[in-house]
Amino acid sequence: MSIKVFADGANIEDMLEAHSSGEVFGFTTNPTLMKQAGVSDYEVFARTVLENIKDMPISFEVFSDDLSEMHVQAKFLASLGDNVYVKIPITNTKGEFTGPLVKELVDAGIKVNVTAIMTIDQLKNMKECLNVDTPTVLSIFAGRIADTGVDPLDIMSEAVSMFSEVAHWEVLWASPREVLNVYQAENIGCDIITMTPSVLKKLKLKDKDLLEYSLETVKMFYNDAVDAGYKL
């Protein structure tokens, strides 16, 4: 595949397994995934991950709601490793645009992953804040856009066109709901897609014979019914 698959999660065992699988080219985390994985110490988690994964980009997210404190956290996270991308949300919880903060960071050479983007206007505004010399990822939450009943393909296609002029400005398809999204993202020229471990495993199904898959599914239902001892 031409698109780069990034593993999305915060379970260190899953991350190390993905790293050794040869199927992924980077990693993304966020505070919600870390909480779900039982991470209690952010710094210890980040340092442990970076001790074990040195050759792929890893995104760690700031969690402050104050823009000046976000800047402090971003500098600290960036200092942990050369392969760190600092995730900055497109706004804080008050809806304040983080573009000026992102500009400060990228102008200082800090690699940034701008996250939770969902509109073309957000992308246009953020583009004005980027630096052509600093690698930057634009994470567009296509899955959440689709959750609202809107097909994300038009937005994603426009984003790819908008940022294609600079090689190290990369568009990321975030929150995919199914493996089909990988092929959709690849077809429109998206640079990166994130995938959870459960979705990653389904990549092996590419080009699987559908009649064979149907029979396997029927056998699964039958065996589960037998194992459960169901009777009518």
Secondary structure, 3 states (H helix, E strand, C coil): CCCEEEEECCCHHHHHHHHHHCCCCEEECCHHHHHHCCCCCHHHHHHHHHHHCCCCCEEEECCCCCHHHHHHHHHHHHHCCCCEEEEEECECCCCCECHHHHHHHHHCCCCEEEEEECCHHHHHHHHCCCCCCCCEEEEECHHHHHHCCCCCHHHHHHHHHHHCCCCCEEEEECCCCCCHHHHHHHHCCCCEEEECHHHHHHHHHCCCCHHHHHHHHHHHHHHHHHHHCCCC
